[in-house]
Amino acid sequence: MEVRTTHLNPIVMLQDWQCRTELVRESARAALIKRTNSMKLNPWMRPLKFLYRGLESTVASVGLADNLVYVLQKR
């Protein structure tokens, strides 16, 4: 029925823009998620949340966010 993208990791975006092509180990990926989640929860980052939400919704609206979501319907 529908395909959309959600969520945005700014550090992954920076890595993508640097054209990194090597595979990322699962442990490195988990560490990156942990680091970015702690940044999102940091009180000093609160002023940036408005900008982050705007960027996330803009990137998702053109289908370039990090996660794919498929909405299916059984016949």
PECORJO-V719445 format. One record per backbone hydrogen bond with DSSP energy under -1.0 kcal/mol. NH is the residue of the N-H (numbers start at 1). CO is the residue of the C=O. If there is no record, write none. Layout:
# PECORJO-V719445
NH:CO ; NH:CO
This chain:
# PECORJO-V719445
2:71 ; 4:69 ; 6:67 ; 13:9 ; 14:10 ; 15:11 ; 16:12 ; 17:13 ; 18:14 ; 19:16 ; 20:15 ; 29:25 ; 30:26 ; 31:27 ; 32:28 ; 33:29 ; 34:30 ; 35:31 ; 36:32 ; 37:33 ; 38:34 ; 39:35 ; 40:36 ; 41:37 ; 45:42 ; 46:43 ; 48:45 ; 49:46 ; 52:48 ; 53:49 ; 54:50 ; 55:51 ; 56:52 ; 57:53 ; 58:54 ; 59:55 ; 60:56 ; 61:57 ; 63:60 ; 64:59 ; 66:7 ; 67:6 ; 69:4 ; 71:2
